[in-house]
Amino acid sequence: MAADTPSHQPPPVPHLERKAAFLLLLLLALVLGSALYVLYARGVFERTQRLVLIADDAEGVAVGMDMTFAGFPIGRVTRIELGDDGNARILIDVPRPDARWLRQSSIFTLERPLIGATRIRAYSGVLTDPPLPDGAQRTVLRGDTAAEIPRLIASVRELTDNLAALSRSDAALASSLAQLQTLTTRLNQDPHGLLGALMGNPADAQKLVHTIERTHTLLARADQLATRLTRLAANADHQLFGADPGPGAVNNTPDGQAATPQGGLVASTQATVEQLGALLAQARASLQKADTVLTQVQAIATNTQQATTDLDRLRSDVESTLRQVDGLVNDIQSRWPFQRDTHIPLP
């Protein structure tokens, strides 16, 4: 009965081995393609430029870390090694298209913040400088926030100690505040205000106030004296040079009456000197005539009567000229200010 039961096994799949091999090859191709894509995405097949950063401490730096420029990753740390001089050497591969941002004047920093991962940054201030060559070595500037914490704590402790010293009851600040309060109280109570507080007692403050008042009085008197001296100088100018004495100036004669406007003493003296020059010219002409007559007397001795007449005429001319000179000299003596008592009244 069992032999008569029909079999329900599925029919065999044709070419099963070939299909399995094809699936395995497809899976292997997908795995290899994914690996190649990952390597391509990570820049394994991209042309790069090597940059070596030298730091005294590479703590926090790991392989695969990016180096950024203006916030964009332009390089990746490929290896970290210890140099012969004891400094850490950080090897970074920079793609050729991104290497144009690195110049010979570029600066590289290794920043280790208090919170967060360590960052490597590049700064290029002058993009027109020559490009950074392949395999260049640069010293990295390291900034460690955690290393500044002990110094900050020490500074805060020192500041706290100083504040405690200033706030003590026997400190100089407390004494100064007490003296300032005493001074403020004296300023409020003293009728002379700040002056009384500075002088120390009311008597000295009153003396200083009297001195200031007397100084004001002396200054007013000095101002009046200066005004009178100005008027006196104006009157002197008017009398000597005939200048306008200006408003407020009075030109008086010695008898107290106002003098009439005239040219002044200097102008009068100048006119007198001109008259004296004219008289002297006349005297010179008369003397020349006398010389001519004397020559004629010596040449013509026979004409005694005519010579005597000429001599009498010459004598009268000389005497007339001398009288005019004498009158002019007397006039100069009467007008010259140093030969008489000149009175210049004060205004």
SULLINZI-V723140 format. One record per run of one state. SS is the DSSP state (helix for helix, strand for strand, loop for the rest). FROM is the first residue (numbers start at 1). TO is the last residue. If there is no record, write none. Layout:
# SULLINZI-V723140
ss={SS,SS}
from={FROM,FROM}
to={TO,TO}
This chain:
# SULLINZI-V723140
ss={loop,helix,loop,strand,loop,strand,loop,strand,loop,strand,helix,loop,strand,loop,strand,loop,strand,loop,strand,loop,strand,loop,strand,helix,loop,helix,loop,helix,loop,helix,loop,strand,loop,strand,loop,helix,loop,helix,loop}
from={1,16,42,48,56,66,70,72,83,88,96,102,103,104,107,113,119,124,131,132,136,140,141,145,167,172,190,194,200,202,242,252,253,258,259,265,300,304,336}
to={15,41,47,55,65,69,71,82,87,95,101,102,103,106,112,118,123,130,131,135,139,140,144,166,171,189,193,199,201,241,251,252,257,258,264,299,303,335,347}
